[in-house]
Amino acid sequence: MKTLLQQHRSGLFLLKALMLYLGFCTQMTAQQTIKGRVTDQNNEPLFGVSIAVKGTNKGANTDVTGEYAIEVKANATLIFNYIGFKSKQVVITTQKTVDVSLEEDTQALDEIVVTGVFDKRTKMQSSVSISTLSAKQIERVATTSAADLLKNIPGVYVNSSQGEIRNTVYSRGVSSGSNDGASGYYYVSMQEDGLPVTNATFSNYGPDYFLRTDATLGRLEAVRGGTASILGNNAPGGIFNYVSKTGGDKFSGEIRAKNGLEGNGQNPYYRLDFNFGGPLSKDKSVAFNIGGFWRQNDGDRYSGYPMNKGGQLKANVVKTYKTGNVKIFAKYLNDHNGFNEFLPTIGFTDPKFPAGVTNTTSVLIPSVKADVTINETGKKVHFDSRDLVHSKDASIGLNWEQNLGDGWKIDNKFRYSDKRALWNTTSIVSPFAMDNAIFYGFSGLTDANSAGATYSFNDHATGTQFGSVTNNFYESFTVNKGDFPGASIQPNSLYFHPLLLTDNKMKEIIEQFTITKKLKNMSFTAGAFYASSKLNRMDGAAGVTYSQMTSPHPLLTDISYVGFFDGQTYQMTNKDGIIGGSGGSSAFSFMDAKQKQFALFFGHNWEISSKLNFDWGVRYEDLSYNGSNQIGVTVASTTGGFDGNPLTVYDNNGGAIDAVYNYKDQKINTFSFSGGLNYKYTDNQAVYARYSQGAKAPDLTMFVGINTQLAADNLDPRAQKIQQFELGYKLKTGKTNIFVTPFYSLLSNVGLQVQGQEGVDLTSLYYAPTLYNKYRTVGVELEANQEFTEKFSVRAVATFQNSKAVEYKTWDLGENGAADDKTVDFSGNKTDNSAEVILRISPSYTSGKFYSSLDFSYMGKRPANVANAFDLPSYNTSNLNLGYTINKNWQVQGNINNVFNQIAVMAWSAPGGFPASLDRQGFTKADVEANPNATYATMNLPARAFFLTGIYKF
């Protein structure tokens, strides 16, 4: 078997050739050594400040005590840069010691950035669209998820309405077409300290299962497009890097105790954050940082049990020495998270909740437990809806930066992680009508004795009957008693709840190595990226429950019937209210998948003059996929089920492995390019232009979704192509910062998978062959900071865009089964979920010990799907942030999210119940006109929430 090095011999030869090309040295001249210390305005040392000798490749960084040493020529100019602080220049004449105090910069265009650039540069010097958020900006807002922070970044669409996990993030129209959490991070790389949180993603498994923001977060750097194609891992849409704090030269820390009321003041929220750090050695060259959080809350829609419970612990130790530093870090996350489900909605032009439904109504199942046998193995698994999605992440890694002299520097990042996301929840909650044959067939409520039977629907807790339906030999269904709750949602109906039990286990190794050579006016960067992801997945359900459509949350239903011919009573649900459940067998599928990714990249930065800078880069990616899918199906028992009693119908079905589909050596190679020019025509104004041609290879969804011979035969993995062009204008004065970026993106080979149903049960789902489409987006991003006075300033980010489906086909699945599937063409329509205006304005006022800010957000209307069946309406919302510094140690902070309790549609599901609700793209204007009052489902903004935080710093 060829080794990895042999497989990529040509790429490594290129890398070696580049190293030889870079191997020359600069001329030596007479030097003098300058030493000093860099502090903030409170005389606290600043660790990691970048000191550069203007016009040369010379540079140094401060250690944990804020001290530095650098060799310079006479009359040289030292430039001091540090994130969150204004840069400072000092001309060297005869002094030997230069101590510098840096002033905090709320505008922050002078700060050094490390994400998405070939070497550390300021935003004014970079031909990249990049934004940053400091720790102070982050800690003053009350975010519900890591994705929530990205609402402060121009050009980025964020849907965080589902809660802490399963959010959606994309930029500049580079979207997978998803408007919920199934594939919400397809084009972007969510990173922690320069490495992706997880490198392998697939449907309902992504980075935000394992990414949390807490007091350990030091800053956020966000790159849209551009160099993300070169420096991101298969992520041309953007890089969002969450950078952790490290320890300083003295012991310090903070504790943040946060209490709140979510769900418009109804549901409690408790959270504790902490972060401590300081030196570990007498010379202060070794420093540590440790922190994390614990949190429990009922969510904004209380389901009867906490929606989030758990926390994380993060730690790092940094050894700084004269020519570099080494950081060892670790993280342990153990968290349970629910997510908001879609609420019943009526009206496509003016969406409203039906009577009895509000924005705090929950449709999630009540507490349900089950011990289920896996297929025919005899092995049991436990389902408990209170466990929700249980995510664990145990990670350890090492970052090493080494200055080799003569302008050479290496940077190596490595991480190993053991991740698990165990689902104990439901999804796609939909109303089902009890007077429709589809309900009985889909739910397995038909057997040899059910023709002519009369079904009884009873409250599980009290036993009270509220519904009775007679099966007229499947010709029709007569409702004898129709006191079904939720008649305003859909008459004579119940909510459908599959008890999803999915166990995703992922082991990953991620490694990135870069080497940089700096000359007087240019730098060269070469590197390699490697990731190995091994997935072991069990996918099934512990059964099905049906609930009454009651408010504020559903109540379980018992179902039974009396046979027409024998008069016997048949129990459809067990003692727990489950069809299936404990004492029964369920169909489970098993997927083993391996994804390996190897990349080589090269970048060249050339400072042509003091005003003009040119950079370009290339990236070669090689991805391979191997795996096996064992597909489970439901099989009927001929012996009365597990208990031998034919009258207990709930356990009369079991599971078995029906087929195995293998895929081997599925490979995709991509090549990306990006080049940009930055022209700084005055000290406070610059313009840039950049062209990028990137690629996005499929994630594992295409492969773990193979569950039929049709899908296996039509496996056709292709890389998507993304062409992007952007211009930028940057203005920085003492009071004003403006960043304007017109952009153009063309996204082609966009794969579309539509799920259909062959038969009447959950195991008969299939994917129609993948279709490939093309999107085009033009627009402009705006980021502005205006400091009107020392006390009052305004920050604004905005996106104005127009997105079009240049080529677009989808499936019309018709009736059950693939025989009548056909394609429909919506080319030329507007793309789905792409608002023409996204705006966020944040005025802030600070006076003495008091600070305040208001975040006003506006989202314009956007098409619900590419068929342009209807528009999701525009909305606005406001968050209020207030704080008071009591003394040097104590602060108090208050936050109100969604101050005016606005109700806004963020996502939707089609009418018709599961699985029709999944086919958003197949829903057309004709369907809307045929039934304008159909009940569909929407995902909405979280209701108003109140938070009060006590902060202790030392």
Order of alpha helices (4+ residues) and beta strands (2+ residues): alpha-alpha-beta-beta-beta-beta-beta-beta-beta-beta-beta-beta-alpha-beta-beta-beta-beta-beta-alpha-beta-beta-beta-beta-beta-beta-beta-beta-beta-beta-beta-beta-alpha-beta-beta-beta-beta-beta-beta-beta-beta-beta-beta-beta-beta-beta-alpha-alpha-beta-beta-beta-beta-beta-beta-beta-beta-beta-beta-beta-beta-beta-beta-beta-alpha-beta-beta
